[in-house]
């Protein structure tokens, strides 16, 4: 590389870090890069930090209240989400809405929903570690922008993708964890509940009911002290 080329890399007229951010996972996305969720979404729509950008229909950034006290983090978009550009809009999303509504929580006021990965993995496979790492900076910026009091991690992939914790969701669900000074609770993914429809005591749906009540109580407690 010539000295002229090296210099041109640092010339403001030819080097725009923000333009390069979506194209290379080796380029970091520092905290404070985005001032709005809309700006972040624009980058996600043309991002190719991992191979998932090659096969997506839409990047799926998030939905809900941008100043919500609770943030729900899922794994990655499915087919319905890829087609609409919105997270949790299929059967899992419908069940999630019912679970939240059961304790008077809504995406209009109390909830913001996002995913570890913004693009659908082919055949709805689990995102690879490389794919999660490439997309994680976007989620970190979303958390900074929304500034939730509570983060709900739906399933083991969401738990691992954000916190690095590799424990099974059946072992850790319903427990309060602290991550980066924020309260987090791992919960079952709604798709797991759809595969396990029993509501008997000790069943996944019964356990989810206990967990979401604990979340509601914690939110009420936080609001009383702030």
Helices and strands as residue ranges (DSSP letters): H 3-9, H 17-21, H 37-45, G 51-54, E 63-64, E 70-74, H 79-84, H 91-101, E 111-115, G 122-124, H 129-146, E 150-154, H 156-163, H 169-172, E 176-179, E 182-187, H 190-195, H 204-225
